[in-house]
Amino acid sequence: MNNDTEKILAVWIEPLGEDYWMNPEERFTIATKTAESGDSDEVPFDVVFHDRGVSVWVNIGYEAVVRDQSGTEVDCGHPS
């Protein structure tokens, strides 16, 4: 996911209720752990764009991991 705007972009990971904030020109990778079988026909995420940012709904797995363009895991929470 890329923030090609000139503003900070809010990204919510649902239904976990986690919020992440992308600076302009920043890039995030969001991944989830799938079941051992990996045979699900369901897509891992649904992405919804709205006037307050982006919501990423996790459909498969128990958690989502958000990483920046360097591969470093990003902490949940508002920017300082």
C-alpha positions as CSV (number, residue, x, y, z in Angstrom):
1,M,0.0,0.0,0.0
2,N,1.5,3.4,-1.0
3,N,0.6,6.9,0.2
4,D,0.9,8.9,-2.9
5,T,-0.7,12.0,-1.3
6,E,0.7,15.0,0.4
7,K,-1.1,14.2,3.7
8,I,-0.8,11.6,6.4
9,L,-3.0,8.7,5.6
10,A,-4.9,6.7,8.3
11,V,-4.9,3.0,7.9
12,W,-7.1,0.8,10.2
13,I,-6.7,-2.9,10.5
14,E,-10.1,-4.4,11.3
15,P,-11.6,-6.2,13.2
16,L,-8.4,-5.9,15.3
17,G,-9.0,-2.1,15.9
18,E,-5.4,-1.2,15.1
19,D,-4.5,2.1,13.6
20,Y,-1.4,3.0,11.5
21,W,-0.4,6.4,10.0
22,M,1.4,6.6,6.7
23,N,3.5,9.7,5.9
24,P,3.4,11.0,2.4
25,E,5.3,8.8,-0.1
26,E,5.5,6.0,2.5
27,R,4.8,2.4,1.7
28,F,3.4,-0.4,3.9
29,T,3.1,-4.1,3.4
30,I,0.3,-5.9,5.3
31,A,0.5,-9.6,5.8
32,T,-1.5,-12.2,7.7
33,K,-0.8,-15.7,8.8
34,T,-3.1,-18.2,7.1
35,A,-4.3,-21.6,8.3
36,E,-1.8,-24.4,8.0
37,S,-3.7,-25.9,5.0
38,G,-3.7,-22.7,3.1
39,D,-6.6,-24.0,1.1
40,S,-9.1,-21.2,1.7
41,D,-10.9,-19.7,-1.3
42,E,-11.5,-16.5,0.7
43,V,-9.3,-13.5,0.0
44,P,-7.0,-12.6,2.9
45,F,-8.1,-8.9,3.0
46,D,-10.9,-6.6,1.9
47,V,-9.7,-3.0,1.5
48,V,-12.2,-0.1,1.9
49,F,-11.3,3.5,1.0
50,H,-13.3,6.2,2.7
51,D,-13.0,9.9,3.6
52,R,-11.2,9.2,6.8
53,G,-8.5,6.9,5.4
54,V,-8.3,3.2,4.5
55,S,-9.7,0.2,6.4
56,V,-8.1,-3.2,5.7
57,W,-10.4,-6.0,6.9
58,V,-8.5,-9.3,7.8
59,N,-10.6,-12.2,6.5
60,I,-8.1,-15.0,7.1
61,G,-5.8,-15.7,10.0
62,Y,-5.5,-14.4,13.5
63,E,-3.4,-11.3,13.1
64,A,-1.9,-8.9,10.6
65,V,1.6,-7.6,10.5
66,V,2.3,-4.2,9.0
67,R,5.9,-3.4,7.7
68,D,7.4,-0.3,6.2
69,Q,9.4,-0.1,3.0
70,S,12.6,-1.3,4.8
71,G,10.8,-4.4,6.1
72,T,10.6,-3.1,9.7
73,E,7.4,-3.9,11.6
74,V,5.4,-0.8,12.3
75,D,3.9,-0.2,15.7
76,C,0.2,0.5,16.1
77,G,-0.7,4.0,17.1
78,H,-0.9,7.7,16.2
79,P,2.3,9.4,15.0
80,S,4.3,11.4,17.5
